[in-house]
Amino acid sequence: MNTEKWKGEHGMTRMQAMNFLGVVKGYIKGRQLQCRGKLDNSTPWVDVLDNPTFSDNLEWRLKPEHELVPFDFNTNLLGRVIIERNHTYRQLILDQDSDVVFTRTESIAYTWLLEAYTFVDGTECGKEQ
């Protein structure tokens, strides 16, 4: 008996599956989907009009119900855990100043935090206008 497990070329981690499940549940409930290419986080999100393909070349999210703007120094983010979209590496916010938050390994601008990260629970790293 062959006990070797198949590993898909475009596999999905459990964390990615959990995030994707939230997108699919929102779609079923009638929420607006958005997508963009996975390789370039600087491309804008685009509304998906009908019948999404859920291609693994694309990054998917539910369109925010309210437009978000980046956090600023007035929002206390210390101790919050963030995760870069399409990754599983979690980072703890240790400090912040007027333009960036600091983790153990890097500083992240508030604008980039909104574009490229979510909190570990899947909520966006931004605030309502």
ABEGO torsion letter per residue (X at the ends): XBABBBBBABBBBAAAAAAAAAAAAAAAAGBBBBBBBAABAABBBBBBABGBAGBAABBBBBBBABBBBBBBAABBABGBBBBBBGBABBBBBABBBAABBBBAABBBBAAAAAAABBBAAGBBBBBBX
